[in-house]
Every structure is written in C-alpha cells, then in structure tokens.
Amino acid sequence: MLDEFHSLLDQRRNPRNYFEKELSKLIQNVEDLVSLFKACDPLEAGRSFETERQDFTVQEKKDLILSKLYALRRTKRMWPVRLILLWNDITPDDENEVEQLITALKKSDFIETGEYGLRDLAKITIGGKTQVEKNTKRPAITATKAIGKSDEAGSELDIFISHSSKDKKIAAALIELIRSALSLSPKKIRCSSVDGYRLTAGAGTDEQLRNEVNSCEVLVGLITANSVRSAYVMFELGARWGQQKPMIPLLYGGEDLLEGPLSGINALRLDVPAQMHQFISDLAAILKQQMESPAVYIDLLKLLTKMAAIY
C-alpha cells in the first residue's frame, strides 16, 4: 500500500519521469519476451514445422529445459518452465510432470526456482551452465591455435559436392544456400569447379578426390544430363554407394537419370522448394549442425529452385 502511495505521488509530482520509468519497464518486458520466443522457436532449434516431433523422454525434456534457460541466462530473470515446454510443442504427460521435472533439476542443483506460488518459474545455476556446456561439443584447443596459427587445413571435410563442371553455376548457388542455412566454413566444403572450394594447388587430383569422397561426412550429388555422362561423377557416386555412407542425390533436368544400383537411392529435386527445405533439414541432421531460421536463407533457396526449373 505504501509503495502504491509513493508511486501515485511520484506520478503527480513528476509525470514525465514516471512515464519514462514505466516505458522503460515495458520495453524491457518486451525484449525479454522476444528472447524467450527466440530460445523456444523450433526453427532456431533446427526443427522444421513440416517435421513431426518425436516423443521426448524425461531426460530429453530436462535437457531441453536446461538448454533454453541457458540461452536465456543473460536476462537475469526467471522463466516459466511450462511455457518453455509448450512453446517447443511438448505437452506434459500429466498435471504433475512439470513440477516433477523442476524438482529433479533443482535437486541436481541445475536450476533455482521462485518461492511459494512461483515455483514454475526458474533460471539456470552455475551447475546447470556447467552441465549444458559439458554436453555441448566444442572444438579442441590445439597447440597451433594457441600460437595463433590456423589448423583448418587438417580439419575433416563435411560436404563433398559431386558434379559436372558444366553445372558449376548451379553448384555455386547450392554452396551459397548450404553456407547460409548451416553457417559452414568454406574449408568444410569441396566443390572442385567453384572458386574458393577447389582442390589445393599442387595436390594429386585423383588421390585427394578419392580420399575426400571416402572420408567426407556426406556426399551431395548433382544429378543432371551432364553429370551422368561424367566418368568422375559416376565413379564418385559409385564409390560412395559402395561404402554405404550418407549420400544425397539432388536431381534436376530429368526424371530417370539415375540407373542401376543408384536408382534405389531416394533423390530430392532441386526445382521443388519443399524438397530443398527437406534437403537442408536432412543435411543439418547428418552433420549435427544447427539450422539458421528459414528467413536467413529462403531467398537463396528460391533462387536456386528457379535456376533449376529453367534448366
């Protein structure tokens, strides 16, 4: 009651100062809500709205709550755990599950909660931050990094794009889309006919291509009338198929370009936007890489599908 009296008195004596304070509080509340929305946006988490969510285990629910509270840690306030779950399309199994999850996390000293009727509100503790960071893969600090030298030359290749040099414009547009959607370094992508992604000068072409086709995380094959006539492309696809390692054929310009054993591999079409959204989602899952929001790369995706459509 006394606080309300002082607030009313301040409002009458100095209305401008009072309203500036209230506006500042409102702006801060809006900014905090935007932070919560970003932390819980499925697209920010690399999940497509078209992808049906799997059932979450108890541990996965606890990990998700911790990861979101970790993302919100700099707001220095408490957040409603039930709302975090619901905004990530997770419906509690029963009325008591949220309370049980909160109790388990608090018992492990990963979160702290509000008192009395505010126990659904929580924020992450130092112990919780340590737990999230322990479960997050971080690049090892090597001796070369410590003295300021780059060690990317020895880093593993993520994506090898098998293609005909006659299709290098499409390949270049595909690289721009992948890098925009997954924030990959150029060193993680090999595309032998596109500047910035070619083989190292002086390298033994056949030997390095053979090694990279075998060792990359995923091979992306541009399947066109040009590439099916390329001995190199057919060799690369066949070698990868024989290893039974991740391979994604991207098809445009014809329906029956893949023949023999390769015809049994599900191919996606470059000129169909929905299938290219699936391509980005599948690629992110194989590489265990977080996707950017579609708003970041949608223009590049549309440009690529239009290029393929007029092939």
Secondary structure, 3 states (H helix, E strand, C coil): CHHHHHHHHHHHHCHHHHHHHHHHHHHHHHHHHHHHHHHHCCCCCCCCCCCCCCCCCHHHHHHHHHHHHHHCHHHCCCEEHHHHHHHCCCCCCCCCHHHHHHHHHHHCCCEEECCHHHCCEEEECHHHHHHHHHHCCCCCCCHHHHCCCCCHHHCCCCEEEECCHHHHHHHHHHHHHHHHHHCCCHHHEECCCCCCCCCCCCCCHHHHHHHHHHHCCEEEEEECCCHHHCHHHHHHHHHHHHHCCCEEEEECCCCCCCCHHHHHCCCEECCCHHHHHHHHHHHHHHHCCCCCCHHHHHHHHHHHHHHHHCC
